[in-house]
Amino acid sequence: MESEEFEAHLSAARAKRAGLSSPEGFDVFESRATSEVELLEVEEALGVQLPGECREFMKRHGGGIFLFLDLLPVAASDDQEDDLRRVNASEFKHGDFIAVAPVGTGDWWGFSVIEGRCANQVDLWDHEDGQVQFAAIGFLEFLACEGLRVGR
C-alpha cells in the first residue's frame, strides 16, 4: 500500500470518528511521534534496522493508540512503561523477531529479523509455540487492515 492511499484511509477513519462521542479522556488516535535520533538509538540497542514504512509512520504519527491497535511507541513517555526497546529486549532476546503491537492474547504482531534487518512484511508471533506466520505484506497494509479495519 502506498502512503497516499494509507493517508486517505486514515483521514476517512478520523472523519468517521469525529462525529462519534467517546468517553472523556479517551482518544481513538492517541500517539507519540518519534524523532530520527530516537529511531536510530532503538535500532542500535536492538541491533536491527526497521522497515522504511514503519520508520516513516513512527516519525509522522508515532506509537500509541491507533484505533483498533495499540502500537508500541519507539520511546515511552513518562507515564508509559512499554516501548519497542523494553518489550523486545525482555521478551524477544534472541533477536529474530521485533514486536510492534500486542494482539491482546499474548501473541504479537511484528517483523521477522534476518541478518539484522526487519522484513518488510508483518508477521504474527504465537506465544504458545513461538511460531511466526504471515499477517500483512507491509506495515501500512497491516495498519489499514488491523488498525483501521479497512475492508471489514
C-alpha positions in Angstrom: 0.0 0.0 0.0 1.3 3.4 -0.9 1.5 6.1 1.7 -1.1 8.3 -0.1 -3.6 5.5 -0.1 -3.0 4.8 3.6 -3.3 8.5 4.5 -6.7 8.6 2.6 -7.9 5.6 4.7 -6.6 7.3 7.9 -8.4 10.6 7.0 -11.6 8.8 6.3 -11.4 6.9 9.6 -10.8 10.1 11.5 -13.6 11.9 9.8 -16.0 9.0 10.6 -14.9 9.0 14.2 -15.2 12.8 14.5 -19.0 12.6 14.7 -19.0 9.9 17.4 -18.8 10.6 21.1 -16.1 8.9 23.2 -15.7 8.6 26.9 -14.0 11.7 28.4 -10.2 11.4 28.2 -10.3 8.6 25.6 -9.0 9.3 22.1 -9.0 6.6 19.5 -5.9 8.1 17.9 -3.5 8.9 20.8 0.1 8.6 19.8 3.6 9.9 20.4 5.6 10.7 17.3 9.3 9.9 17.4 12.5 11.5 16.0 15.1 10.1 13.7 17.5 10.2 16.7 15.2 8.0 18.8 14.7 5.6 15.9 18.5 5.2 15.5 19.0 4.7 19.2 16.4 2.0 19.4 17.7 0.3 16.2 21.2 0.3 17.6 20.1 -1.0 21.0 18.1 -3.9 19.4 20.7 -4.5 16.6 18.2 -4.2 13.8 17.1 -1.9 11.0 13.3 -1.3 11.0 11.4 -1.2 7.7 11.1 2.1 6.0 7.3 2.2 6.2 7.5 1.6 10.0 10.1 4.3 10.4 8.2 6.9 8.4 4.9 6.1 10.2 6.6 6.4 13.6 8.1 9.8 12.7 4.8 11.1 11.3 2.2 9.5 13.6 4.0 7.6 16.3 3.2 4.7 18.5 0.3 4.5 20.9 -3.5 4.0 20.4 -4.2 3.7 16.8 -8.0 3.0 16.7 -8.1 -0.8 17.0 -4.4 -1.3 17.6 -2.0 -0.4 20.5 1.3 0.3 18.8 4.4 0.2 20.9 6.0 3.7 20.8 9.7 3.9 19.9 10.4 5.6 23.2 8.0 5.5 26.1 6.6 8.8 27.6 6.8 9.4 31.3 3.5 7.6 32.0 4.2 4.6 29.9 6.3 1.5 30.6 6.3 -0.4 27.3 8.1 0.7 24.2 10.0 -1.0 21.4 13.3 -1.3 23.3 11.9 -2.6 26.6 9.5 -5.1 25.2 11.9 -6.5 22.6 14.9 -6.6 25.0 12.9 -8.5 27.6 10.5 -10.7 25.5 12.4 -11.4 22.3 16.1 -11.7 23.4 17.0 -14.0 20.5 16.8 -11.0 18.1 14.9 -12.9 15.4 11.6 -11.1 15.9 10.8 -7.4 16.7 7.3 -6.9 18.3 5.5 -3.7 17.4 1.9 -4.4 18.6 0.3 -6.7 21.1 -2.6 -8.8 19.8 -4.2 -8.9 23.3 -3.9 -12.7 23.7 -0.2 -12.9 24.5 0.7 -13.0 20.8 2.5 -10.2 19.0 2.5 -8.6 15.6 5.9 -7.6 14.4 8.8 -8.2 12.0 10.9 -11.3 11.5 14.6 -10.3 11.5 17.1 -11.7 9.0 20.7 -10.7 9.3 19.9 -7.6 11.4 17.2 -6.3 9.0 13.5 -6.5 9.7 11.5 -8.0 6.9 9.0 -5.6 5.3 6.1 -7.9 5.9 4.3 -8.0 9.2 4.1 -11.4 10.9 2.2 -12.8 13.9 4.2 -14.4 16.6 2.3 -17.1 18.6 3.1 -17.1 22.3 2.2 -20.7 22.8 4.7 -22.3 20.3 6.9 -19.4 19.1 5.8 -19.9 15.6 5.6 -17.0 13.2 3.0 -16.7 10.4 2.4 -14.1 7.7 0.0 -11.3 8.6 0.4 -8.5 6.0 2.6 -7.6 3.1 3.8 -4.3 4.7 3.4 -2.1 7.7 0.9 0.3 6.1 -1.3 -2.6 4.9 -1.2 -4.1 8.4 -2.2 -0.7 10.0 -5.0 -0.3 7.5 -6.3 -3.8 8.0 -5.9 -4.3 11.7 -5.9 -0.7 13.0 -8.4 1.0 10.7 -10.3 -2.2 9.8 -10.3 -1.2 6.1 -12.3 -3.8 4.1 -14.1 -5.1 7.1 
